[in-house]
């Protein structure tokens, strides 16, 4: 079996790993035996983070969460941005990481 490089796979890479182990055993075994598992997990993590950042920004813009709100009501801004982040993360997990 090829040796896996030591790569930091991050939160979403870890989630993808657990999903593959538990629900897509064939894909997991193939990636592992071909020595591509770590690269796949690192790429998944990087792409998921990028998608979440982009979607969070889109949601914030759509809901009118801007610098003006941040200056006038920082607590509300944090609450609204956290809502956008959670929504974006949920979409990315269901449509990308856990698929």
C-alpha positions, 0 to 999 in steps of 0.5 A: 500500500502506498504511503500517505503523506502527512497532510493537515486535512482540517475540519471538513477533510475529517468530516469527509474521511468519516463519511467515506469510511462509514458510507462510501467504503469502496471510494475510501478503499480505492483512494487509500490503496492508490495513495490519494486519500490525503490529497483528496481530503486536503482538497475537500477541506480547502474547497469546502472552506472556499465555498463556505466563505463565498456563500457566507458573503453572498448571504450577508450581502443578500440580507443587507448585513454590511459595515454600516450595521457593524458600526451601529450594532456590532452584536446584531452584526455578529449574530447575523454573520453567524447565522449566515455562516451556519447556513452556508456550512450546512449547504456545503456539508450536505451538497459537497462534503457528505455526498 
